[in-house]
């Protein structure tokens, strides 16, 4: 074989081994820049990542995730650095979950107008290269509270992330109390709800949060809605001390994390990220995504409870579906009007006919 032919064959083989012929092997079209906490947090980061990963793999598109430095203590500069690294590696669209991304995303998006940004749980920032996905978390929260009371629980708890300043967690919690109130009214009973953002400012697990929730369980709380990423680990550890206690997960189906999880208030993180990436790669950015926000709920199959892992015994899947359809059709509309800083009892205590809220600061 002539030497020139051998060289050509070697070059062709090398080309096939790269991400794409003529491109660097480090170039990734889709980037995911995570929020605080770990990538596989059994919650928000994981759900977002899995949606981007599935779309990319289904369409043979290179992708990569980036975690800002300093973990739960990540700063805006850390997030800026992660986004810039993604762009340097070829990212043409960046998916970033969490409201804490706002400052960094605005800076990087302005500096890179040709790169597109998907702000999950955010807003469009008034920029043509940013689109947002938001959810009607109050719907999932409502269904979780309704299900818990219909199952027979009368002493509930809610622990929320963001220290009362995270709109998504606030909506989850407000919906949870509304659903519990509706079910209690149907049954002609009054239920008690412990409610706190006290140890959720960073969304991280902590000994303090575990101690707080263990105290709730010890004093009669039967089921706790753990709403805040890695905070779930602290609630899980607290519940393990009390075998009869139960947990409600959040964002994604967390039933596999503990046998004490009765359900999870989910939102379609994976499917909605797939949806937006599909719109982008189908060339619909200007028509459907530019400086726009999609508010997704039950009518788009983006909120609800997972029925495939149902573990409740008194509240049936059929009963759940009946309530779900009422929300999807607009017959039931859970209120989403929470304050910017919900770490204040005034907006919640004494507002419900069949729920007594004990707000713990």
N, C-alpha and C positions, 0 to 999 in steps of 0.2 A: 504494500500500500504506500502510495506516495506520502511524503511528509506533510504536504499542504492539506491533503484529505484528512490525515490523522488530526491535524490541528483543528480543522473545521468541525470534525465530529466531537472532539473534546470540548470545544466552545459551545456547541449545541447542547451537549449533556449538561454542562455547567449552567447554561441558560435555563434549562428545565428545572434545575434544583433551586433556583432563586424564586422569590415571591412572584416576580414577573420579569420576563426578559427585558433588559434595558433599564431595570429599576434596581435600586439598592434593596437588599434582603431585609433591611430594617424599616422599609416604608409600609405604613399601615393606613388604609383609607379611613377606617372607623376607629375612633379612640373613645375610651370610657375613662373619665376622671372621677374618682370616687369621692364620696362625702367623708365626713369623719367616721372613724371606726374601721373595721376590717372589710376586705372585699367580700368574703363569704360570711357575712354577718347574719345570715338566716333572715334577712330583712331587706331594707331599701337598696343598699348597694348591690346585694346579690341579685335581687329581682331585676334591677336595671341592667346589670352586666349580662344576665342570662338572656334577656331580650336582644341585646346587641349581638351577643355571641351567636345566638340561633340564626338571626337574620344573616349575619356575615357568613356563617358556615353553610347555610342553605343556598347562598348566592355566590359562594367561592370568592369572598372578599376578605382581604387581610384586616385583622383587628388587633388591638392591644389595649390593656387597661393600665392606668397610671394612678398610683396612690400618692397624694401630696405628702411631703415629709412631715414628721412630728406627730403623726397619728391623730389622736383626739385633740391635741394642742396645735393642729395645723393652722397657719395664719393665711391671710389673703396672699401674701408673697409666696407661700408654699404652693397654693393653688395656681397662682400665675405661672410659677416655674413648671408645674406639672403640665399645664395646658401648652406652654411654649415648647416643652420637650416633645409633646405629641405632635405639634405642628412641624417641628424640625424633623420628625420621623415620617412625615408625609401625610398626616391626618388631614382629610378634607372635610370631615364632619366629626364634631366632638359631642358626646353625650355626657352630661354631668348632672347628677342628682343632688338635691338638697338646696334649701334657700341660702345657705352660707356661701354658695358659689357666686352669688350675684356680683360682688365688687370685682372679683378676679375676672369673671366672664366678661363683664362690661369692658374692662381695660383691654383684655386680649382680643375680644371681638372687634373693638374699634381699631386696634392695631393691625388686624388681619381680616379685612372686609371680604376676602375671597374664601375664607373658611366659614363653614356653617356650624352653628351651635344649637344643641337641643337641651333646654333648661327644664329638667324634670322636677316638678314641684316648685316651679318658679314663675317667671313672667317674661315677656319678650324684651324688656329693657329698652324699648323704643328703637330697636336696631333691626335693619332689614336682614341681617345674617343670623338672627336669633329667633328661634321658635320655642314655645313653651308647652309642656304637658302638665296639666293640673287635674286633680281628682276631686270627686265629691265624697271625701272621706266620711262626712257626716252620715252618708247612706250606709256604709259598712259598719260604722260605729253603732248606728241605730239598730241594724239587724243583729249585731252581737249582743247589745243590751236587751233587746226584745227576746232573743233566743235564750239568754241566760235566765231571765225571769220566767219565761214559759217552761223552761226545763225544771224550775222549782227552786232556784236560788233566790234568796231574799236579802242577802248581805253581800254586796259587790264592792269591788275596788277598781280604781283606775290610777295608773301611774304613767305620766306623760313626759316625753322628751322635749328638749328645747327650753326648759325653764319657764314655760308659759308664753314664749315668744315665737314658737314654731306654728304657723297657721295650720299645717296638716294635722299635727298632733292635737291642736286645739279643736279642730273640727271632729276628729275621731272621738275625743272625750265628750264633747257636747252632744254628738249624735248618740253615743253610748247611753248617756243619761236620758235623752229623749225616748230612746227605744225601751229602756227599762221602765220609764214612766208609762208609756203606752200599754205595755204588757201588764204592768201592775194594775192599771185602771181597768183593763179587761177582766182581770181576775178579782177585782174588788179588794186589793190588798195594798199595803204600803211597804216599800223596800228601802234599805239603807245603802248609800254609796259613799265609800271613802274615796276622796279625790285629791290628787297631789301632783305637783310638778317639782317637788322639793329636791330630789336628787337626780333630775333628768337633764340638767343644763348641757351636758356634753354627750348625751345619748349612750354613755358608757356604763358598763357594769361597775359596781362599787360595793364595798362592804357596808357602807352606810345605807344604800338602797336595799340590800339584802336584809339588813337588820330591821329597817322600817317595814318591809312587806312581811317578814316573819312575825313582827309584832301584830300586824293586821290579822294574819291567819290565826295567831294565838288567841286573839280576842274575838274570834267568831266570823271574820270575813271568809266567805266560801269560795269565791272565784275572783281573780284579779286580771284585768285587762292590761297587759304589758305593752305599752305603746311607745317604742323608742329604740329601735335597732338593738344594740348589744345590751341594753338594759334587761332584755329578756333573760339573759344568763343569771342575773341577780334574782329575778322573780322565780326562775326555775329552781335555783338553789334554796330559796326560802320555802318554796312549796315542797321540796323534797323532805323537809323536816316535819311536814304535816301531810301524811299520805292521803287524807280525805279532801285536801284542798285541791282547787282546780285553777287553770290558767286559760286566758284567751290570748292568742298570738296576734300579730299585726303584719301588715304589708304582704307577706307571702304565707302559704300554708306551713305552719310551724308544728303540726301534729307529730312529725317525725322526731322532734327534739325532746319530747317528754310524753309519757303516757297520761300525764295530768292535764294536757291541753285538750279542751273540749271542742274548740273551734278557733278560727282565726279571722279577724276582720281584714280582708285582703283588698288590694287594688291591682288592676291588671298591669303591673309594671312591665312585665316581659312582653305581653301582647301589644301594649301601647307603644313601647319603644320600637318593636318590629313594625308597627303601623307607620310611625313617622319616618323611619329609615326607608321603608318602602315608598312613601310619598316622595322622599328626597331623590332616591335613585331612579324613580320613574319620571323625574324631571318636573315635579309639581311644586318645587319650592316657592317660586314667585306667585303661583296661583293659589296655593293653599297654606303655606307655612310662613312666609316672610312676615316678620314682625307680628306674629299671630299667636294665639293661645287656644289650645283645645281643652275644654273642661269636660272630662269623661266621667261617666257614672254608670248606673245600672242599665240605662237604655243602650249603652255601648258595650255592655258586659264587662265593665271595668271596675266595678265595686261588688261586694257581696261576701258570702261565706263559702268555703269549699265543701261541697257535699260528698265528694268521693271519699273523704276521710271522716265522715260524720261519726261522732261517738256519743251524741246525746240520745237519751232513751225516751224522754217524755215529749219533747218537741220534735216532730217528725220532719223529714225532708219535704214532704208534700205541704205541710203547714208553712214551712219556710218559703217554699216557692210561691205560695199564694201571697205572702207579704212582699216578697221580692218583686213580683209582677205589679203590685200596687205602686211600689216605688218607681219601677221602670216606666210605668204608664203616666206617672205624675199624680196619681190619686193620693199617695202619701208623699209629702215633701218635707224631709227633715231640715230644720233650720241650720244654716251655716254661719250665722252672724255672730262670730266670736270676736272679742276685743284683740287688739294688737298685742297687749300684754295680759294674758289670761291668768297670771299668777296672782289673782285677786278674787276673793270669794264673792264679791258683790254681784258679779254677773251671773252667778250660778246658784247660790244658796237661796232657798226660799222661793224658787221660781216654778216648782213643779207640784202638781196635785198629789202624786202618789210616790214621790221619792224624797227622802230626807238626805241631803248632801252634807257630808262632813268634810269640809275643805281644810286640808292640812298643809300649812305653809312651812 
